Amino acid sequence: MPMRSTIRTILVVCVLILLAAQPGCRRSLAVLYFTDSDNDFAGEALDRMGFAYTRTYSLTDFAGAFVADAWDIVIVDNRHPVIPEGMFEAVATLMYYYHSAGGKILLSTCYLDNDEFEAYWATFGYQHQYSSPFPINVFRLESAGDLWTDPNDVPDLDLTGVTDTYGNAANAFKGSAVMSGSKVATFNEAIPEDPSSGAVFRANSGRTILNAFFLDDAVVGGVPIDSDDDNVPDAVEWYMNELAALEKVPGAKVKPAPP
């Protein structure tokens, strides 16, 4: 091959490698996203990171899409306790089958304090301890780790002054790590090692992340909290980093089905 052709080939390969590293190439991942949140912070995180995704707003549509295809990452952002318990139990069972087969899940839900689901949440490394009727500040553990520095250097979540528009509904679900779970954020700044005040849990070799509170709460006076003044809402940065952490770990593209 002439030298000029060889150089041209090398340049093309280099360009392809660079393109493969760009966010748009994440479109090869199949991402399923359910949200009934008010602010869609997870959706903004997906958009900023260049993910293509299937979004559903009803749990019925989510369940139908979940069993119809194979998915690389599944996001469940359940803010409102209006979903019939039986329907949510069916979806929880699907999530269990899915992550047991190697799937990756990012989860928050208002059902974390429901005793009927305790066995399900244990498989996400979480056991409920205490619910708070108002939002609580959340503090990172091992703040220099990849989870909190890639792709953003995220701040702790200061939820002081946020507007709780849902009355007596629980906003935070303090928990402890069980089974394969590890606590990576806490509600207890004074005693970070407090085993019963966990706020974020990773489990299943890093393939599942459970937020025991609502990132949807991170708004004051209608304006998303941006405590580090980088023009990206703190809640969006948290979601971006959690998605990046899931993307890094090995997993399988699977449909949820009984083993």
C-alpha positions in Angstrom: 0.0 0.0 0.0 1.5 3.5 -0.9 2.5 5.6 2.0 -0.2 8.2 1.3 -2.9 5.6 1.3 -1.5 4.2 4.6 -1.6 7.6 6.2 -5.1 8.2 5.0 -6.3 4.9 6.4 -4.7 5.6 9.8 -6.4 9.0 9.9 -9.7 7.5 9.1 -9.3 4.9 11.8 -8.3 7.7 14.3 -11.4 9.7 13.4 -13.6 6.7 13.8 -12.1 6.0 17.3 -12.7 9.6 18.3 -16.3 9.5 17.0 -16.9 6.3 18.9 -16.0 8.1 22.1 -18.5 10.9 21.6 -21.9 10.8 23.5 -23.9 10.3 20.4 -22.5 6.9 20.0 -24.3 5.9 23.2 -27.4 5.7 21.0 -26.4 2.0 20.5 -27.6 1.4 24.0 -31.3 0.5 24.5 -32.5 2.7 27.4 -36.1 2.4 28.9 -37.2 5.3 31.1 -40.4 5.6 33.2 -41.1 8.9 34.9 -44.0 10.5 36.7 -41.8 13.3 38.1 -42.6 17.0 37.9 -39.2 18.1 36.6 -37.8 15.3 34.5 -34.3 15.7 35.7 -33.4 12.2 34.6 -34.6 13.0 31.1 -32.4 16.1 31.0 -29.5 14.0 32.1 -30.1 11.5 29.3 -30.4 14.3 26.8 -27.2 16.0 28.0 -25.3 12.7 27.8 -26.5 11.9 24.3 -28.5 8.8 25.1 -31.4 7.7 22.9 -34.2 6.3 25.0 -37.8 5.2 25.1 -39.8 7.3 27.6 -43.0 6.2 29.2 -45.3 8.2 31.5 -47.7 5.4 32.5 -46.6 2.3 34.3 -48.8 0.2 32.0 -46.9 1.5 29.0 -43.6 1.0 30.8 -44.5 -2.7 31.6 -45.5 -3.3 28.0 -42.3 -1.8 26.6 -40.2 -3.6 29.3 -41.3 -7.1 28.3 -41.4 -6.4 24.5 -37.7 -5.8 24.0 -34.3 -6.3 25.5 -32.7 -3.3 27.4 -29.3 -2.2 28.4 -30.4 0.3 31.1 -33.8 0.8 32.8 -34.7 3.9 34.7 -37.7 4.1 37.0 -38.4 7.5 38.5 -41.6 7.0 40.4 -42.6 10.1 42.3 -46.3 9.8 42.9 -48.1 7.1 45.1 -51.1 6.9 42.7 -50.0 3.7 41.0 -52.1 0.7 42.2 -50.0 -1.4 44.4 -50.8 -4.6 42.4 -49.5 -3.0 39.2 -46.4 -1.8 40.9 -45.7 -5.2 42.4 -45.9 -6.7 38.9 -43.3 -4.2 37.6 -41.1 -4.8 40.7 -41.1 -8.5 39.8 -40.1 -7.6 36.3 -37.3 -5.5 37.6 -36.1 -8.3 39.8 -36.0 -10.7 36.9 -34.3 -8.1 34.8 -31.4 -7.3 37.1 -31.0 -10.9 38.1 -30.3 -11.7 34.5 -27.6 -9.0 34.3 -29.6 -5.8 33.5 -28.8 -2.4 34.9 -31.4 -0.3 36.8 -31.5 3.2 38.2 -34.4 3.4 40.6 -36.3 5.8 42.8 -39.8 5.1 44.1 -42.4 6.2 46.7 -42.9 2.5 47.6 -39.6 2.1 49.5 -41.4 2.1 52.9 -44.0 -0.4 51.8 -43.5 -3.6 53.8 -45.0 -5.7 50.9 -41.9 -4.8 48.8 -39.2 -5.3 51.4 -37.9 -8.5 49.8 -37.7 -6.8 46.4 -35.7 -3.8 47.7 -33.3 -6.1 49.5 -32.2 -7.4 46.1 -31.3 -3.8 45.3 -29.2 -3.8 48.5 -31.6 -1.6 50.5 -33.7 -2.1 53.7 -36.0 0.7 54.8 -35.5 2.1 58.3 -37.4 5.4 58.6 -39.4 7.7 56.3 -39.4 11.5 56.5 -42.4 13.6 55.4 -40.1 16.3 54.2 -37.0 16.4 52.0 -33.6 15.9 53.7 -30.2 17.0 52.6 -28.1 14.2 51.0 -24.3 13.9 51.5 -21.9 12.0 49.3 -19.6 9.4 50.8 -16.1 9.0 49.3 -16.6 12.3 47.4 -13.4 11.9 45.4 -14.6 8.6 43.9 -15.7 8.2 40.2 -19.4 8.2 41.1 -19.2 11.8 42.2 -16.6 13.1 39.8 -17.4 11.6 36.4 -18.6 13.3 34.3 -19.4 16.1 36.8 -17.9 17.1 40.1 -21.2 17.0 41.9 -22.0 18.8 45.1 -23.9 17.4 48.1 -27.6 18.0 47.6 -28.7 20.9 49.8 -32.5 20.7 49.8 -32.9 23.5 52.3 -35.9 25.6 51.4 -37.4 23.3 48.8 -41.1 23.4 48.3 -42.9 20.2 49.3 -46.0 20.2 47.3 -47.3 16.8 48.4 -48.3 17.4 51.9 -47.7 14.4 54.3 -46.4 12.1 51.6 -42.9 10.7 52.4 -40.0 12.5 50.7 -37.0 10.5 52.0 -36.6 6.9 53.0 -33.6 6.3 55.3 -32.2 2.8 54.8 -29.5 0.4 55.5 -27.3 -1.7 53.2 -28.2 -5.4 52.9 -27.2 -8.3 50.8 -24.9 -7.0 48.0 -25.7 -3.4 48.7 -23.3 -0.6 49.7 -24.3 2.8 50.9 -22.7 5.6 48.8 -24.6 8.6 50.1 -26.1 9.4 53.5 -28.8 11.6 55.1 -26.6 12.0 58.2 -23.8 14.5 57.7 -22.8 14.4 61.4 -22.3 10.6 61.5 -21.7 9.4 58.0 -21.1 5.9 59.2 -24.6 5.7 60.6 -25.8 2.4 59.1 -29.5 3.4 59.2 -29.3 6.7 57.3 -28.3 5.6 53.9 -29.6 7.7 50.9 -28.1 6.1 47.8 -27.3 2.4 47.4 -25.3 0.5 44.8 -25.7 -3.3 44.5 -25.4 -6.3 42.1 -21.8 -5.5 41.2 -22.7 -1.9 40.5 -25.5 -2.8 38.1 -28.2 -1.2 40.2 -28.4 2.2 41.9 -31.2 3.0 44.2 -32.0 6.6 45.3 -33.9 6.6 48.6 -35.3 10.1 48.0 -36.6 12.2 45.2 -34.1 14.2 43.1 -37.3 15.7 41.8 -37.5 17.8 45.0 -34.3 19.8 44.2 -36.2 23.0 43.3 -36.6 26.2 45.2 -39.2 28.8 44.2 -39.7 27.0 40.8 -35.9 27.2 40.0 -33.8 24.0 40.0 -31.0 24.1 42.6 -27.6 24.8 41.2 -25.4 25.2 44.3 -22.1 25.0 42.3 -23.2 27.7 39.8 -22.3 25.7 36.7 -25.6 26.2 34.9 -26.5 22.6 35.3 -29.1 21.7 38.0 -27.5 19.6 40.8 -30.2 16.9 40.4 -29.3 16.6 36.7 -25.6 16.3 37.5 -26.4 13.5 40.1 -28.4 11.6 37.5 -25.6 12.0 34.9 -23.0 10.6 37.2 -25.2 7.7 38.2 -25.9 6.9 34.5 -22.2 7.1 33.8 -21.5 4.7 36.6 -24.0 2.2 35.2 -22.6 2.6 31.8 -19.2 1.6 32.9 -20.0 -1.7 34.7 -20.4 -5.0 32.8 -24.0 -6.0 32.2 -26.3 -7.7 29.8 -28.9 -6.5 27.4 -31.9 -8.6 28.4 -35.7 -8.9 28.5 -37.3 -9.4 31.9 -38.5 -13.0 32.2 -38.7 -15.7 34.9 -35.5 -17.7 35.1 
